[in-house]
Amino acid sequence: MGATATLSDAGLVAEPGQETSCSVTVRNAGQVVDQFTIDVVGDASGWATAEPATINLMPGETGTVTVRFAPPRSSDVPAGVIPFGVRVFSSEDPAGSVVEEGTVELGAFTEVTAELVPSKVEGASKADFEVAVDNRGNRPVGVELSALDPEDELDFTLERDRAELAPGTAAFVRMRAKPRKRFLRGQPIRHRFQVFVLAEGSEPLKTEGTMVQRQLLPKWLLPALAALLVLLLALVTLWFTVLRPAVKSAAREAAQEQNQQIVKAAQDAGAGADQAQKKAEQAKQNSEQAMKAVGLTPPADNGGTAPPDASGGVPSRAANPANGTPTDFRVAADANIDSNVNRFAEFPYTMPDPGKTLVITDLILQNPRGDTGTLRLLRDSGGTKSVLLEVGLSNFRDLDHHWLQAWRFQPGEKIVLAVSCQNPGDRGHCTPSVSFSGRVE
């Protein structure tokens, strides 16, 4: 047997940031002079030391080593009972090494910090902030959040008013501030407010923020309208002073030239008609003389008119049929939280009239609650599905798409909205939606 070890105190109590110690008595139980190495093993090894770390003992001789524990004031070392072992290693008889076990009961401390990110936001009708709360203590802590406007000019909406924080973790709570009164024009107004964070076992924390309220009308709108009015006045002046007289003169000249052409054509037509009438009368006289020469009586003039010749009509072209029936519809999702990012909940849309073709030209993606995950639009053709569009939910709140080349769904095909929801547990289901516009042919 190489060594024996005895702890002076197997149950120690320590506070974070302070030091405590105990002694271990080492006895050389072997038959030769031996060197023993003493160290601490277990969860407390990172902040425990043995002094001295090695001792030399004659056979049957004993020695005392002091073991010091200095737990840091950090969230990395949780409060509670932490087991440890003091190992005595024999150089001459490694098999005779021993480990003496004990525990350190580490006290708890609370340290919570809070910050408003960003501290100042500008907006005409709203301002979005995020409250960052860090638990730098060594025990779990619950916090409550509230906002206060000393001037009572803002309304606040917190994503949640309570959070549970494990040691060394942080919570981020979204907050929206809205002014109760708005204005179209004027100088910006600064609204200062405070956010209070109340943690269990500590003093309330306060962090301050500012919303800079701007006018509703954009600053560039009035200069743009003035520039547009000046341009319109310039165009009107140009029209009445230059373009309109030129257009009238050109139109007058064109009309006079056209009238001259019409008069000439009418004169030519009248001359031709006179010549044709003379030729017809001469032919009639020649015919009557020929009939009289052979003893026939010429027929009397018939004032009646010959029946009009029948002529075929050109069939009128029918109006083009309407290019489909306009339609619009919405597909909404309610997807459970799923840790598997490759698993999607599907929400299909089936045509009311399965015998017609659906043509999609516009769609609007909506994610009003700011869910986290992935959204896909699929084409289901007889059970064979293909991805038409894929987008991350955290990348948008409202997103418009207008297609130059429309999507066409043949009879029997379906539109499928697929969602993979990765919301935090306290956020609940993912509820994005898609609004479609197009026509049915």
Phi, psi and chi 1 to 4 in degrees:
 res  aa     phi    psi   chi1   chi2   chi3   chi4
   1 MET       -  128.8 -176.6  173.6 -177.9      -
   2 GLY   -84.0  -46.3      -      -      -      -
   3 ALA  -155.6  161.8      -      -      -      -
   4 THR  -128.4  152.5   62.0      -      -      -
   5 ALA  -138.2  142.0      -      -      -      -
   6 THR  -135.8  126.3  -55.6      -      -      -
   7 LEU   -84.1  139.7  -74.2  174.9      -      -
   8 SER   -73.3  -29.0   62.7      -      -      -
   9 ASP  -149.7  113.7 -169.8   -6.3      -      -
  10 ALA   -88.7   -7.5      -      -      -      -
  11 GLY  -128.4   99.9      -      -      -      -
  12 LEU  -101.1  157.3  -57.0  175.2      -      -
  13 VAL  -125.0  131.1  177.5      -      -      -
  14 ALA  -138.9  153.4      -      -      -      -
  15 GLU  -111.3  144.4  -67.2  -63.1  -33.2      -
  16 PRO   -57.5  132.1  -24.0   33.6      -      -
  17 GLY    85.8   -2.9      -      -      -      -
  18 GLN  -116.8  174.5  -60.0 -179.1    7.8      -
  19 GLU  -122.2  144.1 -176.6  179.8  -66.5      -
  20 THR  -139.3  162.1 -171.9      -      -      -
  21 SER  -150.5  164.2   63.8      -      -      -
  22 CYS  -147.1  169.2   67.5      -      -      -
  23 SER  -116.9  152.3   62.1      -      -      -
  24 VAL  -125.6  129.2   56.1      -      -      -
  25 THR   -96.1  121.9  -58.4      -      -      -
  26 VAL  -109.3  132.3 -178.9      -      -      -
  27 ARG  -123.4  133.6  178.0  175.9  177.5  -86.1
  28 ASN   -81.6  104.8 -175.9   -3.1      -      -
  29 ALA   -92.2    6.4      -      -      -      -
  30 GLY   -91.6 -171.6      -      -      -      -
  31 GLN  -106.9    0.4  -57.5  -62.4  -39.2      -
  32 VAL  -131.3  164.1  -63.2      -      -      -
  33 VAL   -64.9  132.9  176.7      -      -      -
  34 ASP  -135.5  151.6 -158.4  -11.4      -      -
  35 GLN  -109.2  130.7 -176.7 -179.1   65.0      -
  36 PHE  -115.3  135.5  -61.0   94.5      -      -
  37 THR  -105.8  128.4  -58.9      -      -      -
  38 ILE  -114.4  129.6  -62.3   90.6      -      -
  39 ASP  -147.5  170.1   61.2   -1.2      -      -
  40 VAL  -109.4  132.9  178.4      -      -      -
  41 VAL  -118.1  159.7  -64.4      -      -      -
  42 GLY   107.3 -168.5      -      -      -      -
  43 ASP   -65.6  -22.0  -65.3  -21.5      -      -
  44 ALA   -90.9    2.2      -      -      -      -
  45 SER   -64.5  -28.1   61.0      -      -      -
  46 GLY   -69.6  -22.3      -      -      -      -
  47 TRP  -130.0   32.0   34.6  -87.7      -      -
  48 ALA  -128.0  143.3      -      -      -      -
  49 THR  -136.9  151.8   57.1      -      -      -
  50 ALA  -112.0  132.8      -      -      -      -
  51 GLU  -129.4  117.3  -61.6  177.1   -0.9      -
  52 PRO   -76.1  161.4   30.2  -35.6      -      -
  53 ALA   -78.7  -22.2      -      -      -      -
  54 THR  -137.0  145.5   60.4      -      -      -
  55 ILE  -137.3  150.2   58.5  174.1      -      -
  56 ASN  -110.4  129.8  -62.3  -43.2      -      -
  57 LEU  -131.4  140.3  -62.2  176.5      -      -
  58 MET   -75.4  161.1  -58.2  -70.5  -71.0      -
  59 PRO   -54.3  130.1  -25.3   35.2      -      -
  60 GLY    77.9   -4.4      -      -      -      -
  61 GLU   -83.3  152.4 -174.1 -179.6    5.1      -
  62 THR  -118.6  155.3   60.8      -      -      -
  63 GLY  -143.6  157.0      -      -      -      -
  64 THR  -116.4  133.0  -58.6      -      -      -
  65 VAL  -122.0  134.9  175.7      -      -      -
  66 THR   -94.2  128.2  -59.2      -      -      -
  67 VAL  -108.0  119.6 -179.7      -      -      -
  68 ARG  -107.7  137.1  -57.5 -176.7 -175.2  -79.9
  69 PHE  -117.2  122.1  -62.4   89.4      -      -
  70 ALA  -128.0   76.5      -      -      -      -
  71 PRO   -65.7  133.4   24.0  -33.1      -      -
  72 PRO   -74.3  155.4   28.0  -34.0      -      -
  73 ARG   -85.6   83.3 -174.9  178.8  174.5   85.0
  74 SER  -147.9  153.2  168.9      -      -      -
  75 SER   -72.7  -11.2   59.8      -      -      -
  76 ASP   -71.7  -20.2  -64.0  -28.1      -      -
  77 VAL  -112.7  100.6 -176.4      -      -      -
  78 PRO   -70.2  153.0   26.5  -33.2      -      -
  79 ALA   -70.3  154.4      -      -      -      -
  80 GLY   129.9 -170.2      -      -      -      -
  81 VAL   -85.9  124.2  176.9      -      -      -
  82 ILE  -117.7  114.9  -58.2  174.5      -      -
  83 PRO   -75.8  152.1   26.2  -32.4      -      -
  84 PHE  -147.4  167.8   68.4   88.9      -      -
  85 GLY  -137.9  137.3      -      -      -      -
  86 VAL  -100.0  114.3  177.2      -      -      -
  87 ARG   -99.6  129.8  178.9  171.5   57.6 -174.4
  88 VAL  -112.8  113.4  179.5      -      -      -
  89 PHE  -106.6  124.7 -178.0   79.4      -      -
  90 SER   -91.0  129.5  171.5      -      -      -
  91 SER   -73.9  -36.6  -60.8      -      -      -
  92 GLU   -84.2  -29.6  -61.5  -64.6  -28.5      -
  93 ASP  -135.9   77.2 -175.9   12.7      -      -
  94 PRO   -55.8  -33.1  -24.4   34.7      -      -
  95 ALA   -67.5  -19.7      -      -      -      -
  96 GLY   -92.0   10.5      -      -      -      -
  97 SER   -67.0  151.5  -58.4      -      -      -
  98 VAL  -131.5  159.4  -64.7      -      -      -
  99 VAL  -129.7  123.5  175.7      -      -      -
 100 GLU  -104.2  127.4 -170.5   69.7   12.5      -
 101 GLU  -100.5  151.3  -63.4 -179.1  -12.6      -
 102 GLY  -157.8 -176.4      -      -      -      -
 103 THR  -137.0  152.3   59.7      -      -      -
 104 VAL  -121.3  121.1  176.3      -      -      -
 105 GLU   -90.6  108.4 -176.0  176.7   -7.7      -
 106 LEU   -92.1  128.1 -176.0   61.6      -      -
 107 GLY   -72.0  162.6      -      -      -      -
 108 ALA   -99.2  150.5      -      -      -      -
 109 PHE  -141.7  151.7   75.0   95.3      -      -
 110 THR  -115.7  129.2  -58.7      -      -      -
 111 GLU  -146.4  108.8 -177.5  178.1  -11.6      -
 112 VAL  -121.2  135.2  177.7      -      -      -
 113 THR  -122.3  153.4   62.2      -      -      -
 114 ALA  -138.3  147.2      -      -      -      -
 115 GLU  -148.6  142.1 -177.9 -177.8    6.3      -
 116 LEU  -101.1  123.6 -168.1   64.4      -      -
 117 VAL  -124.5  122.4 -178.4      -      -      -
 118 PRO   -75.5  168.7   30.0  -35.1      -      -
 119 SER   -80.7  -18.5   60.4      -      -      -
 120 LYS  -139.3  132.8 -177.7  176.9   74.0  172.2
 121 VAL  -135.1  137.9  175.3      -      -      -
 122 GLU  -102.2  141.8  -65.1 -173.7    6.8      -
 123 GLY  -171.7  156.3      -      -      -      -
 124 ALA   -86.3  -37.8      -      -      -      -
 125 SER  -125.9  -12.7   58.8      -      -      -
 126 LYS  -162.0  164.4   63.2 -179.1 -180.0  179.1
 127 ALA  -147.5  130.4      -      -      -      -
 128 ASP  -105.5  130.7  -68.9  -32.3      -      -
 129 PHE  -126.1  173.6  -59.7   84.2      -      -
 130 GLU  -139.6  127.5 -158.8  166.8   44.7      -
 131 VAL   -94.9  117.6 -175.1      -      -      -
 132 ALA  -101.5  119.6      -      -      -      -
 133 VAL  -117.6  125.1 -175.9      -      -      -
 134 ASP  -113.5  133.9  -67.4  -76.4      -      -
 135 ASN   -99.6  101.7 -179.5    9.5      -      -
 136 ARG   -98.1    8.3  -60.7 -177.8  179.7  178.6
 137 GLY   -84.0 -176.1      -      -      -      -
 138 ASN  -109.9   20.2   65.6  -11.6      -      -
 139 ARG  -142.7  155.0   68.6  178.4 -174.7   89.9
 140 PRO   -62.5  147.7  -19.0   31.3      -      -
 141 VAL  -145.5  143.7   65.5      -      -      -
 142 GLY  -102.8  140.2      -      -      -      -
 143 VAL  -125.8  149.0  -63.8      -      -      -
 144 GLU  -118.9  140.0  -64.6 -178.1   -3.6      -
 145 LEU  -119.1  144.7  -63.9   90.1      -      -
 146 SER  -153.8  155.7   60.1      -      -      -
 147 ALA  -124.5  147.9      -      -      -      -
 148 LEU  -140.7  132.1  174.6   63.5      -      -
 149 ASP  -109.6  109.5  170.4   21.6      -      -
 150 PRO   -58.0  -31.9  -21.9   32.0      -      -
 151 GLU   -86.1   -5.4  -57.8  -63.1  -29.2      -
 152 ASP    55.4   45.4 -162.2   23.2      -      -
 153 GLU  -113.6   -2.9  -65.0  176.5  -18.2      -
 154 LEU  -123.7  150.2  -61.3  176.0      -      -
 155 ASP  -110.4  137.1  -69.7  -34.5      -      -
 156 PHE  -116.0  143.7  -60.5   95.4      -      -
 157 THR  -130.1  115.2  -57.6      -      -      -
 158 LEU   -97.5  137.7  -75.4  164.2      -      -
 159 GLU   -58.2  -38.4 -179.0 -176.3   27.0      -
 160 ARG  -157.1  151.6   47.2 -176.9  170.1  144.4
 161 ASP  -106.6    4.7   58.1    3.7      -      -
 162 ARG  -146.7  145.0 -178.1  171.6  177.9   82.8
 163 ALA  -146.9  147.1      -      -      -      -
 164 GLU  -108.0  127.0  -62.8  -69.1  -24.6      -
 165 LEU  -120.1  126.8  -59.7  176.9      -      -
 166 ALA   -77.4  162.3      -      -      -      -
 167 PRO   -58.3  135.3  -23.4   33.0      -      -
 168 GLY    76.1   14.6      -      -      -      -
 169 THR  -116.4  167.7   62.2      -      -      -
 170 ALA  -132.6  154.1      -      -      -      -
 171 ALA  -123.2  141.0      -      -      -      -
 172 PHE  -120.4  116.7  -61.9   89.9      -      -
 173 VAL  -114.7  121.9 -179.7      -      -      -
 174 ARG   -77.0  143.2  -72.9 -175.7 -123.3  178.1
 175 MET  -140.0  138.1 -175.1 -171.7   75.3      -
 176 ARG  -120.6  132.6  173.5  167.8  -69.5  178.9
 177 ALA  -112.1  132.9      -      -      -      -
 178 LYS  -127.3  129.7  -70.1 -174.9  176.2 -178.9
 179 PRO   -72.7  144.0   24.3  -31.9      -      -
 180 ARG   -77.3  -25.9  -65.5 -179.5  179.2  176.8
 181 LYS  -122.2  143.0  -64.2 -178.6  179.8 -179.8
 182 ARG  -126.2  162.1  -56.8  173.8 -173.1  176.6
 183 PHE  -142.8  147.4   54.7   93.4      -      -
 184 LEU   -75.9  -44.3  -66.7  177.1      -      -
 185 ARG  -135.8  153.1  -66.8 -175.0   57.2 -165.1
 186 GLY   142.6  178.0      -      -      -      -
 187 GLN   -77.1  150.5  -65.6  -62.0  -39.7      -
 188 PRO   -60.9  148.6  -22.1   32.9      -      -
 189 ILE  -117.3  131.7  -58.8  175.9      -      -
 190 ARG   -96.3  124.4  -58.1  172.9   68.1   89.5
 191 HIS  -111.6  114.6  -58.9  -74.0      -      -
 192 ARG   -96.1  142.3  -58.5 -177.1 -174.0  -85.7
 193 PHE  -148.0  168.3   60.7   90.8      -      -
 194 GLN  -124.8  147.6  -64.9   87.3   36.5      -
 195 VAL  -117.4  124.7  176.5      -      -      -
 196 PHE  -104.3  136.0  -64.3   92.6      -      -
 197 VAL  -122.0  115.4  178.6      -      -      -
 198 LEU  -106.5  114.9  179.1   60.8      -      -
 199 ALA  -107.5  146.5      -      -      -      -
 200 GLU   -66.2  127.1  -58.5  170.0   -4.2      -
 201 GLY    81.9   14.5      -      -      -      -
 202 SER  -145.6  166.1   66.5      -      -      -
 203 GLU   -70.1  149.2  -65.2  -65.0  -34.5      -
 204 PRO   -60.6  142.4  -21.2   32.1      -      -
 205 LEU  -103.6  147.9  -59.2  175.6      -      -
 206 LYS  -133.0  130.9 -179.4  178.5   73.0  172.5
 207 THR  -128.2  144.1  179.7      -      -      -
 208 GLU  -110.0  151.0  -63.5 -175.4  -10.8      -
 209 GLY  -143.6  169.5      -      -      -      -
 210 THR  -138.8  132.5  -56.9      -      -      -
 211 MET  -108.0  123.5  177.3 -169.7  175.8      -
 212 VAL   -97.7  107.3 -179.6      -      -      -
 213 GLN   -85.4  122.2 -176.4 -176.8    1.0      -
 214 ARG   -99.6  167.2  -58.9 -167.0  -50.4  -97.8
 215 GLN   -66.7  153.4   62.3 -176.6   23.0      -
 216 LEU   -70.5  -37.3  -69.4  174.2      -      -
 217 LEU   -77.0  130.9  -68.1  178.9      -      -
 218 PRO   -61.6  148.1  -19.9   30.5      -      -
 219 LYS   -64.4  -28.0  -66.8 -177.4  178.4  179.9
 220 TRP   -82.2   -9.7   53.7  -96.4      -      -
 221 LEU   -65.9  -50.7 -177.9   59.8      -      -
 222 LEU   -64.5  -45.8  -68.2  179.5      -      -
 223 PRO   -59.5  -36.6  -25.1   34.6      -      -
 224 ALA   -66.7  -41.3      -      -      -      -
 225 LEU   -64.3  -40.5  -69.2  176.8      -      -
 226 ALA   -63.6  -43.1      -      -      -      -
 227 ALA   -63.7  -38.6      -      -      -      -
 228 LEU   -65.3  -39.6 -179.2   60.1      -      -
 229 LEU   -64.6  -41.6 -179.9   59.1      -      -
 230 VAL   -62.3  -41.5  170.9      -      -      -
 231 LEU   -63.7  -42.0  178.5   60.8      -      -
 232 LEU   -63.4  -41.9  -70.5  176.4      -      -
 233 LEU   -63.1  -39.2  -69.8  175.9      -      -
 234 ALA   -64.8  -40.3      -      -      -      -
 235 LEU   -66.3  -41.5  -68.4  176.1      -      -
 236 VAL   -63.2  -43.9  170.5      -      -      -
 237 THR   -62.1  -42.9  -56.9      -      -      -
 238 LEU   -61.5  -38.4 -179.1   63.7      -      -
 239 TRP   -64.4  -48.4  167.8 -103.5      -      -
 240 PHE   -76.2  -26.4  -78.0  103.2      -      -
 241 THR   -94.5  -29.7   58.6      -      -      -
 242 VAL  -122.6  -57.3  178.6      -      -      -
 243 LEU   -70.9  -45.6  -62.6  179.4      -      -
 244 ARG   -64.2  -47.3 -174.2  178.3  179.8 -175.2
 245 PRO   -59.4  -39.4  -24.3   34.1      -      -
 246 ALA   -64.4  -40.6      -      -      -      -
 247 VAL   -65.9  -42.7  169.5      -      -      -
 248 LYS   -62.2  -44.2  -76.3 -173.9  175.4 -178.7
 249 SER   -62.6  -43.6  176.4      -      -      -
 250 ALA   -64.7  -40.2      -      -      -      -
 251 ALA   -67.2  -38.7      -      -      -      -
 252 ARG   -64.3  -45.0 -173.0 -180.0  -59.2  109.0
 253 GLU   -63.3  -41.7  -67.9  175.8   -1.2      -
 254 ALA   -64.0  -40.5      -      -      -      -
 255 ALA   -66.7  -40.8      -      -      -      -
 256 GLN   -63.8  -42.8  -69.3  175.8   -6.6      -
 257 GLU   -63.2  -40.0 -177.3  178.6   -4.3      -
 258 GLN   -68.0  -38.7 -173.2  175.1    9.1      -
 259 ASN   -63.4  -40.8  -71.3  -23.5      -      -
 260 GLN   -62.3  -40.7  -68.3  175.3   -2.0      -
 261 GLN   -64.5  -38.1  -67.6  176.4   -5.5      -
 262 ILE   -67.5  -42.9  -66.8  174.1      -      -
 263 VAL   -63.4  -41.6  170.4      -      -      -
 264 LYS   -64.3  -41.6 -177.6  179.5  179.5 -177.8
 265 ALA   -64.5  -39.1      -      -      -      -
 266 ALA   -66.2  -40.3      -      -      -      -
 267 GLN   -64.4  -43.0  -68.5  175.2   -9.3      -
 268 ASP   -61.8  -40.3  -66.9  -17.7      -      -
 269 ALA   -67.0  -39.0      -      -      -      -
 270 GLY   -64.9  -41.3      -      -      -      -
 271 ALA   -63.9  -39.7      -      -      -      -
 272 GLY   -65.3  -36.6      -      -      -      -
 273 ALA   -68.0  -40.8      -      -      -      -
 274 ASP   -61.8  -44.1  -67.0  -19.4      -      -
 275 GLN   -62.6  -40.3 -171.7   67.2   25.6      -
 276 ALA   -67.4  -36.5      -      -      -      -
 277 GLN   -67.1  -39.8 -175.2  177.4    2.3      -
 278 LYS   -62.9  -43.5  -69.5  179.0  179.9  179.4
 279 LYS   -63.9  -36.5  -70.5 -178.1  179.0 -180.0
 280 ALA   -67.8  -40.6      -      -      -      -
 281 GLU   -67.1  -39.1  -68.6  177.6   -8.0      -
 282 GLN   -64.6  -40.1 -176.6   63.6   41.7      -
 283 ALA   -64.7  -37.3      -      -      -      -
 284 LYS   -65.5  -42.5 -179.2  179.7  179.1 -178.0
 285 GLN   -63.6  -42.8  -68.1  176.5    1.7      -
 286 ASN   -61.5  -37.0  -65.6  -22.4      -      -
 287 SER   -68.4  -42.8  174.6      -      -      -
 288 GLU   -65.5  -40.3  -70.5  177.9   -8.5      -
 289 GLN   -64.1  -37.7  -68.8  174.9    0.2      -
 290 ALA   -65.9  -39.6      -      -      -      -
 291 MET   -68.5  -40.3  -68.7 -178.0   69.5      -
 292 LYS   -65.3  -35.8  -70.2  179.0  179.0  179.4
 293 ALA   -62.9  -29.4      -      -      -      -
 294 VAL   -99.8    9.6  -64.0      -      -      -
 295 GLY    84.9   19.4      -      -      -      -
 296 LEU  -103.3  151.6  -63.6  176.7      -      -
 297 THR   -94.1  124.4  -57.7      -      -      -
 298 PRO   -62.5  143.9  -20.3   32.3      -      -
 299 PRO   -70.9  150.4   26.0  -33.1      -      -
 300 ALA   -70.1  156.5      -      -      -      -
 301 ASP   -67.0  135.6  -68.9  -22.7      -      -
 302 ASN  -106.5  113.9 -172.5   -1.8      -      -
 303 GLY   -75.6   -7.3      -      -      -      -
 304 GLY   -68.6  167.6      -      -      -      -
 305 THR  -112.4  145.2   59.5      -      -      -
 306 ALA   -68.4  148.6      -      -      -      -
 307 PRO   -63.1  142.6   22.7  -31.9      -      -
 308 PRO   -67.2  146.6   26.6  -33.8      -      -
 309 ASP   -72.5  144.6  -65.0  -26.5      -      -
 310 ALA   -78.9  140.4      -      -      -      -
 311 SER  -131.1  143.0   60.7      -      -      -
 312 GLY   -77.5  136.4      -      -      -      -
 313 GLY   -87.0  152.3      -      -      -      -
 314 VAL   -87.6  120.1  178.9      -      -      -
 315 PRO   -60.1  135.5   23.6  -33.2      -      -
 316 SER   -70.7  144.9   61.6      -      -      -
 317 ARG   -82.5  128.9 -176.4  170.9   60.4 -175.1
 318 ALA   -69.4  151.9      -      -      -      -
 319 ALA   -65.2  145.7      -      -      -      -
 320 ASN   -62.7  135.3  -70.2  -29.4      -      -
 321 PRO   -61.9  154.3   25.1  -33.6      -      -
 322 ALA   -61.1  141.4      -      -      -      -
 323 ASN   -85.5   65.6 -166.4   15.5      -      -
 324 GLY    87.6  171.1      -      -      -      -
 325 THR  -107.4  123.6  -58.6      -      -      -
 326 PRO   -59.7  145.7  -21.3   32.0      -      -
 327 THR  -149.5  153.3 -176.0      -      -      -
 328 ASP  -151.2  147.8   56.9   79.1      -      -
 329 PHE  -157.7  169.4   56.2   91.4      -      -
 330 ARG  -133.4  138.1  178.5  174.2  178.6  -92.4
 331 VAL  -119.4  121.5 -179.6      -      -      -
 332 ALA  -113.0  149.2      -      -      -      -
 333 ALA  -115.3  152.0      -      -      -      -
 334 ASP  -141.5   82.3 -172.7    3.8      -      -
 335 ALA  -100.2  134.1      -      -      -      -
 336 ASN   -69.6  155.6  -65.7  -31.0      -      -
 337 ILE   -66.8  134.6  -61.6  174.3      -      -
 338 ASP  -140.0  123.4 -164.6  -25.3      -      -
 339 SER   -72.6  -16.4   59.5      -      -      -
 340 ASN   -86.8  109.6 -173.3   -9.5      -      -
 341 VAL   -70.6  -12.2  -62.2      -      -      -
 342 ASN   -96.9    2.6  -65.0  -41.2      -      -
 343 ARG  -106.2  128.2 -173.0  160.9   42.9 -138.6
 344 PHE  -120.6  139.2  -74.2   77.4      -      -
 345 ALA   -89.0  133.3      -      -      -      -
 346 GLU  -109.5  141.4  -64.6 -174.3   -7.2      -
 347 PHE  -132.5   92.8  -55.1   88.4      -      -
 348 PRO   -82.7  156.4   29.5  -34.2      -      -
 349 TYR  -121.6  125.8  172.7   77.0      -      -
 350 THR  -109.4  136.2  -55.8      -      -      -
 351 MET   -61.4  136.0  -76.9  -87.4  -65.3      -
 352 PRO   -61.1  -36.2  -21.4   32.2      -      -
 353 ASP  -112.9   93.2 -170.5  -12.4      -      -
 354 PRO   -66.4   -8.9   26.4  -34.1      -      -
 355 GLY   -89.6    4.2      -      -      -      -
 356 LYS  -117.4  164.4  -67.3 -171.9  175.8 -178.3
 357 THR   -94.3  134.0  -61.4      -      -      -
 358 LEU  -102.7  126.4  175.8   61.4      -      -
 359 VAL  -115.6  120.0 -179.9      -      -      -
 360 ILE  -105.5  123.3  -61.1  -60.4      -      -
 361 THR  -112.9  -24.5   57.3      -      -      -
 362 ASP  -142.2  148.3  -56.7  -89.2      -      -
 363 LEU  -151.6  153.0   58.0   85.3      -      -
 364 ILE  -126.5  121.3  -59.6  175.5      -      -
 365 LEU   -92.3  133.5  -52.1  178.0      -      -
 366 GLN  -128.7  131.0  -65.8  178.6  -41.9      -
 367 ASN  -138.3   66.7 -178.3   22.2      -      -
 368 PRO   -64.8  -25.9   24.3  -33.3      -      -
 369 ARG   -92.1    1.6  -65.7  179.8   57.4 -126.8
 370 GLY    64.2   41.8      -      -      -      -
 371 ASP   -64.6  163.0  -64.5  -36.9      -      -
 372 THR  -115.8  133.1  -57.5      -      -      -
 373 GLY   153.0 -151.0      -      -      -      -
 374 THR  -134.3  138.7  -54.6      -      -      -
 375 LEU  -117.2  134.4  179.4  148.3      -      -
 376 ARG  -128.8  147.5  -72.2  177.9  177.1  173.7
 377 LEU  -112.0  124.8  -69.4  178.7      -      -
 378 LEU  -116.5  152.9  -51.0  176.0      -      -
 379 ARG  -104.4  119.3 -178.7 -165.5  -61.3  -88.0
 380 ASP  -102.6  106.9 -173.9  -10.0      -      -
 381 SER  -113.9   91.5 -179.4      -      -      -
 382 GLY    63.9   35.0      -      -      -      -
 383 GLY    93.8  -14.6      -      -      -      -
 384 THR   -91.7  119.1  -58.3      -      -      -
 385 LYS  -110.3  138.0  -61.4  174.2 -177.6  176.7
 386 SER  -130.9  144.2   58.0      -      -      -
 387 VAL   -82.9  123.4  179.0      -      -      -
 388 LEU   -94.9  -35.0  -61.8  175.3      -      -
 389 LEU  -153.9  137.7  177.5   65.5      -      -
 390 GLU  -137.1  131.0 -179.6  171.8  -28.5      -
 391 VAL  -149.7  145.4   63.4      -      -      -
 392 GLY   -77.7  134.8      -      -      -      -
 393 LEU   -64.0  -34.5  -69.8  175.4      -      -
 394 SER   -72.8   -4.6   58.6      -      -      -
 395 ASN   -90.0   -4.7  -66.9  -22.8      -      -
 396 PHE  -156.8  161.5   70.5   93.8      -      -
 397 ARG  -113.7  -48.6  -70.6  -62.8 -177.1   91.3
 398 ASP  -134.4  130.2  -67.4  -77.5      -      -
 399 LEU  -141.6  122.0 -175.2   60.6      -      -
 400 ASP   -98.8  143.2  -64.6   -5.4      -      -
 401 HIS  -131.8  131.5  -78.7  -77.7      -      -
 402 HIS  -127.9  119.3  -51.4  -78.3      -      -
 403 TRP   -93.6  131.4  -52.1  122.0      -      -
 404 LEU   -73.5  -38.6  -65.1  177.1      -      -
 405 GLN  -106.1  107.0 -177.7   64.6   35.8      -
 406 ALA   -66.8  152.9      -      -      -      -
 407 TRP   -80.9  132.4  -71.5   -8.2      -      -
 408 ARG  -117.5  126.1  -60.0 -177.1   68.7   87.9
 409 PHE  -111.9  113.2  -68.2   83.2      -      -
 410 GLN   -71.1  162.3  -58.7  -59.7  -33.4      -
 411 PRO   -52.9  131.1  -27.5   35.6      -      -
 412 GLY    98.2  -19.5      -      -      -      -
 413 GLU   -83.9  154.9  -67.1 -176.0  -22.3      -
 414 LYS  -126.0  153.4  -60.8  177.9 -178.5  177.6
 415 ILE   -95.9  131.0  -61.9  175.9      -      -
 416 VAL  -123.4  125.3  179.5      -      -      -
 417 LEU   -94.5  118.3  169.8   60.1      -      -
 418 ALA  -116.7  134.0      -      -      -      -
 419 VAL  -132.7  131.6  177.0      -      -      -
 420 SER  -110.9  112.9  178.3      -      -      -
 421 CYS   -99.1  120.8 -178.6      -      -      -
 422 GLN  -120.7   39.3  -82.1   79.9   54.1      -
 423 ASN   -64.4  152.4  -89.1   -9.3      -      -
 424 PRO   -60.7  159.4  -20.7   31.4      -      -
 425 GLY   -60.4  -31.7      -      -      -      -
 426 ASP   -83.6   -3.7   56.7   -5.6      -      -
 427 ARG   -87.0  -25.5  -69.9  -73.5  -56.9  -81.3
 428 GLY    86.4 -164.6      -      -      -      -
 429 HIS   -65.8  161.2  -63.2 -177.7      -      -
 430 CYS   -91.3  130.4  -67.5      -      -      -
 431 THR  -128.9   52.0   57.7      -      -      -
 432 PRO   -74.4  167.4   30.3  -35.4      -      -
 433 SER  -148.5  162.1   64.0      -      -      -
 434 VAL  -133.5  128.6 -176.8      -      -      -
 435 SER  -104.5  127.9  -61.6      -      -      -
 436 PHE  -110.9  148.2  -60.9   84.9      -      -
 437 SER  -136.3  144.4  -62.3      -      -      -
 438 GLY   174.6 -141.0      -      -      -      -
 439 ARG  -151.0  161.4   62.0 -176.6 -176.9  -85.8
 440 VAL  -114.4  127.4  176.5      -      -      -
 441 GLU  -113.3      -  -62.7  180.0  -10.5      -
